[in-house]
């Protein structure tokens, strides 16, 4: 029996009056009578929900969510209240797993702060869709860097090469009317050290986040950090160009670190304190390097000094928007009031930045360096 037939049978036999509720005893007998092969973890979640209801009933929409491999907040509350727990051992104690499932288990403990979420993700995870967004972004960045490195015969401080700044991908205040540059600058990098730092963090943090939260959410978070980075530079550092994907990288990193701090007791990733300190040291060092390049360049007459404000704006995006995305695993963001407040704030910032780029440069008389 397929899922649609099951739903029709449930509605006809167990809820003919369309009351919206189904008694758990009737549903259990239906499962046994028709010998339906249902995921035991789903039945555990169903019984957990029913036991948290004084009338021993489950609503029809919640049952559909369950059968669709989705969880409503009431399922999570039932588990959290201790009325029923999933009958499984701790994930770390499971043996005989393949390479991929071991990696999924690692991701579950690395990203999710709740044991119920970890178990649910571990058993529901499917490699579809695969985590391709962060991998594709990183590959494109590496390919672009290699192409320019070979063409210019320069692998460090490429912004000091005039032909590098002529690229249509670089954000330059003199070319701000070319809207794509507010996005495309993320594919260009100053040198090997910046590319290596960004690529490493994107793969180590971005891929696990994408596996858990999906392409849409992580892609939105990354691109919001990228756009916020270039727009912030256009407002606060109006003469500086921008290269590198640091805005998106810092959005991912700050969101993950903030999520770890907010759920410190529930996180089970190994050596979390040491890793937190190392991550903060590396991120601070990268920002410090960007500040040094901006204000104390070794070759001040050889080229422009890209701004460091993209790092800071990416971190702000990660802490605000990203923290909510990572906290609401498998829950609809559209139903959360805080999400709409953040989206409204971000749209307001975008509109302000657009008007600023159209009018402020001329009104303030900013002397923009001539575009290459």
N, C-alpha and C positions, 0 to 999 in steps of 0.2 A: 504494500500500500504506500503510495507516494504521500508527500507532505500535504498537498492540497486536498486529497481525499480524506486524510486524517482530520484536517481542520473541519471539513464539511461534516464528517461523521460525528465529531465532538459537538459541533453546534446543533446538529439535528437531534442527537440522542441525549446529550447531557445538558443542553441549554435551549430547549425548544421554544421557551417563552422569551428568549433574548433578554434575560435578566442581567447578563454580563458577568455571572459568577458560576463556578463549577465546583461541586463538592469533590474533595480529594478521593473519597472512597469510590465514587462512581468512575472517576478517571482511572484509578488503579485497576478496577475490574475490567474496564475497557482495554487497558494495555494487556492484561493477562488473557482475556478472552480472544483477542485478535492476534496474540503472539507478536506484538509489535517490537521490533528491534530498536530500542532507544538507547542513547548514550547514558550509562549509569550515572555519570556526573550530572547530567541534566535532571534525572529523577531525584538525585540527592538535593539539588537546588530547589526543585519543585516542592519536595517534602519540607525543606527548610522554610520556604515561604509560607506553606500552609500551616506549619506549626507555630509560625509567628502571628497567625491570624486566629482570633478567638473563635470565629465561626467555622474554622476548618475549610475555608473556601479559597479559591484562587480566581482572580479576574481573568476574563477571556483575553484581553490584550496582553496581560503578563504571560499567559500561557503561550501565546503566539511568539512573543519575544524570546521565550525560553526555547521553543522549538526552532527558532531562527538563529540560534547560537548567540543571542544578545541577552544582556542582563539589565533589568531595570534596577533602580536604586533600592527598591523594596527587597530584592534578592540579597543585595549586599548588606542591608540592615539586618535581615534574618540571620545571616551568617555571623555578622559582627556581634549580635546580641547573644550568641552562644546557644541558640535553641537547636541548632543542627550544624554539624561540621561535615565537610567532605571526608569520606572514609578513604584517605590515602596517606601514605607515609610522607615524610619530608622529602622534598625533591632531591636534596643532596645525598640521601640514602639509597636512591634508586641505582641499580646496576644493570649492566648489559645493554646500555643505550648506544646507538650509533653516533657517528661524529656529529651529524646535523642536530640530533636531539640533545646531545651534550651541549652544543653551542646554544640551542634554544634555552636550555636550563640555565646556562651562564647568563644569557640576556635577561631572563626572568628575574634572577637574583641581582643583576646589575642595575636594572631600571625600575622595577616595581617595588613599592614599599610594603605591600600587604600580602600575607601568605595566601589568602583566598585568591587574590588577583594573580599571583604567581602560578598557583595550581591551575586556575582556569586558563591562563594564557598558555601554559605548557601543554595542556591536553587539547586545546582548540587550535593551536598554531598550525597553519598551513603555509607552504612556500608559494602562496599566490595571493596578492601579487608579491613578487620578490622585492627586496629593498634596493631598487635600482636608482632612485633619485640621487642619493649621495654618491653612489659609485659613478654614475654618469657625469655629475658635476665635477668630481675629482679627476676623472680621466680627461675630460675636456680641458680642465685647467692645466694638467700636465702636458697635454699635446700642444696647447697654445704656447706654453712656456718654452717647450723644446723647439718649436718652430721659430720663435723670435730669438731664442738663444743661438740657434744655428745661423739664422739670417744675419744677426748683429755681431756674432762671435763674442758675446758678452753674457756672463751667467750670474753676475752680482751687480747690484745697484743699476739695473737696466734703465731706470728713469733718467739717468745721466746721459743716455744715448739719445740724441735728438730724434732718430728715426723711430725709436720706441714710442715716444710721445705723439707721434703722428698716427698711431694706430687708431682706427675708428672705434675701438673698444674702450679706450681710456676715457674716464670722465675728466673733462677740463672745463673750468668755468667759462672759457671763451666759446665752448661748443655746447653749452647747457641747453640750447634749443633743440639739440638732437637727443630726443627723450630716451632712446635706447641706451645711451651711455650711463644713465642712472642705474641700469641693471648690468650691462655688459662689462663694466670695469672689474667685476668679480672674477673674470677669466684671466686678468693680467696680474702679474706679480713683480715686485721689485727685484727679487733674486731667489736663489736656491733656499735661503734660510726662511724666507716668508712662505714660499710655496710648500716647503717641507713641513713647517709648523701647521699650516692650515690643512694640508692634506692628511696629516697624521690625526689631527683632532676630528676632522670630518669623518674619517673612517672608524676611529675608535669610539667616538661618541655618537656621531650621526647615524651610522648604520644600525646599531642596537636600538636607538630611539625610533628609527623608521620601522624596524621590525615589529615593535610593540604598538606604536601609535599610528602607523600608516603613512603612505606617501603624501596624502593631502595635508595632514596636520603638520608634519615635519617640513614638507616643502613650503607651506605657508609661513611657518616660523622662520625658516632660512631666508626666504625671499623678502620677508618683512624686515629682517635685520639688514639685508643688503640695501634695500631701498631707503630705509631709515638712515643708514650710514652715509650714502651719497647726499641725501637731502639735508642731513644735519651739517655736513661739511659745507654745503652751499649756503647755509645760514650763518654758521659760526666761524668759518675759515674761508672766506669768500674768494680768496686768491689762489687757493691750493687745489691741485688735481687729486684724484683718488685712484688707486689701483689696489687689487687684492680682494679676496673674499672674506676679510676679517670681520666685517659686519655680520654676515650670516654665521660664521664660525662662533663668534662671541655670543650670538643669540642662542645657539644650541648649547654651548658650554655653560653659560650663566643660568639658563633654564634648568639644565640637569643638576648643576651644583646647588642651586636654590632648592630644587626638589629634594635632594639628598639632605640638606640642612633642615628643611621643614618636616621631613619624615625620618629623622636620624635614628630613632629607636627601632623603626620597622625595617630599615634597609639592612640587607644581609650581604652586600658586596664586600669581599675581603679587603682588609687594610684600608678601610674607607677614610680614616683620619689622615693617614700618610698620603693617600692619593689626593685627598682634598688639598692638603698643603702643597704638594707638588704641582697640582693644577693651578692653584692660585699664584705660585711662584712663577710658573711658565707664562701664564697670562699677563702677569704684572711685568715680567721681563720683556714680553713682546710689545706691550704698550710703551714701556720705557724706551725701547729701541725706536719705536715710531716717533716718540716725542723728540728724541735726540736727532733723528734724521730731519725732523721738521724745523728745529730751531738752531741746531749746531751741526750742519752738514759738513762732511770732510772736504767737499768740493763745491763751495757755494756758488761758483760762477759757471758750473758745468751743466746744471739742470735744475728743474723744480724740485721742491720738497713736498711730497704727498702728506696729507693731513692724517692725524691720529684720531680724529673725532669719530670716525666710523667704528672704531673698536668700542668706544664708550656708548655710542647710541645703540650698537648691537647688543651690548650687555643690558641696557635698559629695556629693550624689546624682549630679551629673553626672560628677565625677571618679571616683567608685567604679563605679556601675552603668553610666553612660553610656560611659565609656572602653572597657569590655569590649564593649558593644553596637556601637560604631563600629569597633572593631578586628576584629571577627569578621564581616566582610562576607560574606554568603551562606553562612555556616557555622552549623550548628545550635548554639544556645546551650545546649540541654539536655544536650549531650554534654560540656560543659566543666565541670570541677569548680569552677573559680573562680566561675562563674555561680551555682551552687547555694550557695556560701558567701555570696555577696552577697545572694541572695534570702533565705537564712536570717537573715542579719543584719538585713535590712530588715523582715522579718516580726517578728523579736524586738523591734525598735524600735517597730513598730506596736502590738504587744501591751503593751509597757511604757507607751506613750503612752496607750492606752485605759484601763489601770488607773490611771494617774496622773490622768487627767481624771475618773475616777469617784470616787477616794478622796482624792487629795492636797490638793485645794482645802479640803475640810473639816478634814482632819487638820492642815494647816499654818495654818488660820485666815486664809486670804487674803481680804482685803477687796476684793471684785470691784465695780467701778463698776456702778451700776444699769443694766440694759439699757434702751435707748431705747424 
